[in-house]
């Protein structure tokens, strides 16, 4: 794949790997099977995705949400947009839970 027709997206999975590293391995496998046009490499807590420009970031986000739902993690985690000067993508963050005690 040539670089002119590809874009690089980074998925930060630090919070997900705290729960279980196996979830991260399963996410990489799920994304590779769900979207065959992408190239995936993992470097610690970051997953680098090279995908065609014609494929939207939203498609990747929807696949991440679908994975979380299938694994039963959608109540605990969600993908949030990540945009810095040198990289863009998503981070899988743990949802903040507010527990109210009624007396």
C-alpha positions, 0 to 999 in steps of 0.5 A: 500500500502506498502512503499517498492513499493511506492514513494512519490512525492510532488506538490507545488501549491502555485502560483496556489492557489494565482489565485484561491483555487478552482483550487487546489481542482479541480487538486486534484480531477482530479489527483485522477480520472485520475490515480486511483493507487495513494493516494493524501493528501493536506497540505496547498500549497503542494499536497503529492502523494504516487504512485507505483514505476512502475508509472513514474513521467512523467505520473504525469507531463503529467496529471498536464499539461492536467489539466492546458490545460482543465482549460484554464490555460496552457498559465499562468502556467506550471509544473517545476521539484522540487528536494531538499534533502528531497523531489522531485516532481513538482511545478506549477509556473506562466509563466513569461510574457514579454510584448513588446511595439511597438511604 
